[in-house]
Amino acid sequence: MKKNNIISKVIGFFIPSLLLSALVLNVSCSDEPMEDNYYSFTGKMMSQYLTENEDFSEFAQIVTVAGLMDQLATYGNYTCFAPKNSAVDAYLAEKGITFEQLLADVSRCDTIARTHLVNVGYTVSEMNGDILPTQNMMRRNLQISRDIDENNHSVVIVNNKAKVYFESQDDSVENGFMQPVDAVIENTTKSMTSIIKANSELSVFFSALEATKLADRLDTMVEDRNYIENVLPEVVKTLTEGKYYSYTTGAEGEEHAIPPAEKKYGFTAFVVPDKVLKDKYGITDLNGLYAKAKEIYGETPAGAEEYTNENNPLYKLMAYHLLDRNVQGYSTLTVRDDAGVVKSISNTTDWYPTMLPHSMIKVERLNVAKWVGALGILGDRYINRRYDDTHTIEGVHVQPTEGASHEFAGLNGIYFYIDDLLKYDDEVRNVVQNCRIRIDFSSLFPEIMTNSMRMNGDYTKYERKFEESKIAGCGYNYVFSQGYLDGVKIRGGNFVYRRPRLNFYSMHGDEMVANKVFDIEFRIPPVPFESEWQIRLGFAPMSTAPRGTVLIYFDGKATGIPLNMEEEINTMAVYGKDKSEFPNYNEEFRNNVEKRQEDFKILKNKGYYRGPWSIFHAQTNNENSGERFAHQPSTVRRVLCTVSITPGETHTLRIKNVSVQNAVNKEAMLDYLELVPKSVYGVTEGDGVEDDL
């Protein structure tokens, strides 16, 4: 068995050997497991399933040439979309090559094998949404849809091409699930620009992308080679056994995180088909779209006549349709599985900065039936919608991609059809976005989404150490080096993304953690209008965990007294009463206006708010089985500062460990950020309380 080099020891499990061959270490690489990863077993492994079943003899040879058969002989938790021989033969005929020629091409065999293998085991019932939650071994997404086969059975279709055979789906082996398919699965190698250009239904939209040169950005930015070739090898030298970073967190004890195996750039485009432009606005060409842009953003300023100028109306219009992150799929435009959201009372919501400087879009999944409106569709996603008890702004509908007849996912991004132009106008800025802006920390940094770290893995599994996570196939925590996350300065300590787990006191089960003698600074999202803004941090204070005392800086200036992250809100120091007198915030208490007002004001005077009533934690992702955050003294929102902010400005927050005792073992838990305008937090008349959602 070949010996792995230090890089493949830590990341060979995650990235293709072809990618590893480009690393600066000039030694051979292999994805074969190390000797200490072998375990005795009595049942059939995935390797045996392939080698002992004649229907898969050709794919078995491909996997062997790729050097992956030994890995499939060890314990783990894989999904194998195994193409039958008939599928491989059809692929060979399409490509015009023989099987012998294929086996002689190690690179091609490696790509084929890894495209069909996933490091997490999934049954077909777990293949929900439009993409598989975990990427394949090529670090690419697999698109998932459903259809009816010739026997009227519901079957899974992978990448709009390969059907999972109903009669042999979910065939269980000791280390995962076999999902035989009737076609060889391929991932596109086309860029975002190429797939949009190839779609004849998007000719006007694409002409504007070309005219503004935004198409060039979608075409050229794919990955950061410097990170892979220079930064990552240095990071690996600092890891335990060259594999992982070890730390203590919460009340759980030792936990491991790994560095990202690569740094991809990604994009998301919301595109308006020609038919929509023509039917709604009579727009049939670039000139018509430019005229519409001037209606929205005003006449072209002097010196900005070129479409490529950021102040040109057409540039503004197009840039607001683009995100500098790859959201991966329709089902992940908002958090996967609506994790932790009380859907009966709240829409699942995410906020994303766009490529129009200092602007954001609000993306919602429509959950609440009474807010459907005239045009709404339950379960679908909308942009810049505000349809509630006081507003009726329908927003722009994002069309689901499942079953789409066109190619929509490229090498470095994805696009979605929408039913209207996105406009960053007065209504959007001053009405739709005049609300409490709540952003999960995993949404704050585009790299976490683009590189498929956000909500990765199986949140029903609790393994925290590297080897255990690898065997269970449950996902990983990630540690970031300086420069990996755009707009983040790591002056000291470590910055970790903890993957989601059910029953955690985190909004979606995931969280960011700064630990050791940490000093972390990051950009905050842009605000839509000028106001005084409260900046709040959502986190879980725990007196039994190694939470630290932190000092908060806004734009480099300390904001006040240090925040003790161990202190729960039912303490005398915060609430001013004995813990036995701390009120039980249940439905009855919540509906008592007088009691709720008193509770709200006590906490607000100390700079605290309870956690949201619209978020819960539980052993299952079922809102009826868990506790609401508002009920828990260990899920809170703390006001970090109240500051005047003007649109168009860039601002930062800095969180520094100032713990006096045992500072090296302290941590800051960062769950979500809230930007709250005075129109929301300053309500004092009538009931006098901000809503608790």
Disulfide bonds with the S-S distance in Angstrom:
none
